[in-house]
Amino acid sequence: MVKRCVCHSCGREVELGEVDKPCDVLCGWLMLSCIKREEDIDRYSFCSLGCLKIWMDKQLPGIPDVFIESLDEERSE
């Protein structure tokens, strides 16, 4: 049975064969577990720190431009 690991950011896919050791095939990959509540865990895989950062940036709300512009106005006064 072949298992697949897919990067949640770029979609890169790696296949793990029956005789493959996950630690060899997935060397350098990052795995993230998000525990929502008991028995409810989301798991994410990333092929690099860069892909993890891209995914994290999409998960976090951005700072509204109006707020950032107001900081510039306060500095110039």
N, C-alpha and C positions, 0 to 999 in steps of 0.2 A: 504494500500500500504506500503510495507516494503522498507526502504531505506538502503543502505549499505555504510559504510565508510571504506576505505581500506588504510592502511599505505603505503605510497609510497616507503618506505625503505624495510621493512620486509614482507609486504603483509598481515599482521594481519588484519582481517576483523571483523567489528562490525555491527550488524543489528539494525536498529532503527524502532521499530514498530510504528503504528499509534498513540498509547497513550503514547509512550516513550518521555520524554523530552530530547532533544539532550544534554543539559548541564549535565544531570545525566549519560547518556550512554557514553558520550565522555569526561568525567571528566579526566583531565590529558593529553588529546590529544592536539596537536599543529596544527594550521591551518596557512598556508602561502599562500598569494596571490601575484602573480607577474604580475604587470600591464605592458603590452607590448605597448599598444597604446589604444586609445579610443575604448571601447567595446570589447577589446581583453585582457582577464584576465585568467591566468593559476592559478588554485588552487590546493594546495597540502596538504595532511593530514599526520600527523606522530603520532604514538602512544606513543612516548617518546622523550626526548631530545637526547638520544643516537641514535635513528633512524634518527632524524633530522641531527645530526652531520655526520653520515655515508653518508646520501644523499648529504649533503653539500660538504663533502670531494670529492665525485665523480663528483660534478659539477665544482669544481675549478681545474684549470690546476696545475699539479705538477711542482715542481722546478726540472729542469734537473739535473741528477747526476753529469754531467760535471761541472756545476756551483758550486755545493756544494763541490765537490772534489777540485776545484780551491781555494775555501776559506781555506780549510785545508792546502793546499800547501803554501798559503800566510802567514799563522800563523806560520808555521815551519821555515820560512826563517828568 
